[in-house]
């Protein structure tokens, strides 16, 4: 890239680092934009009225928003560092540095986006396992949420499963002890 003529006070800057810094800011803005507005109004209404969540959507959205916000912060810090380098290291760099830098920035963003769902699922599993080990949960009373939890832990519901059998599989996948026996057990298919 060409070096821009120095300003009147004699200070020069490295245009390559300047471009990389602004590209990093653009990526930070995109990640920040994608993290905003994840709290759907229906989730807020449920929280206000104290009703139970019917699926893991609200938790999944919160974890995704947090991850995207952290990625935005990292790109913002990286962009700020590159802008500082543009002023502190005014000598021009090879053109390959600019293209390599842009490739690295874009490559990291693509890897983040493609692995985000897997990372969110791992984090959700960790949060749920920790919470469910410390707090009892009546899986039988909230079938929709139990199905979501089971699917997250690799136990998708099957048509031949009974409610009791499926709940036992989910509890085992999570690593929870068997639930206390109930007075009335159902063998009804759900």
Secondary structure, 3 states (H helix, E strand, C coil): CCCCCCCCCCCCCCHHHHHHHHHHHHHHHHHHHHHCCCCCHHHHHHHHHCCCCCCCHHHHHHHHHHHHHHHHHHHHHHHHHHHHHHHHCCCCCCHHHHHHHHHHHHHHHHHHHHHHHHHHHHHHHHHHHHHHHHCCCCHHHCHHHHHHHHHHCCCCCCCCCEHHHHHHHHHHHHCCCCCCCCCCCCCCEC
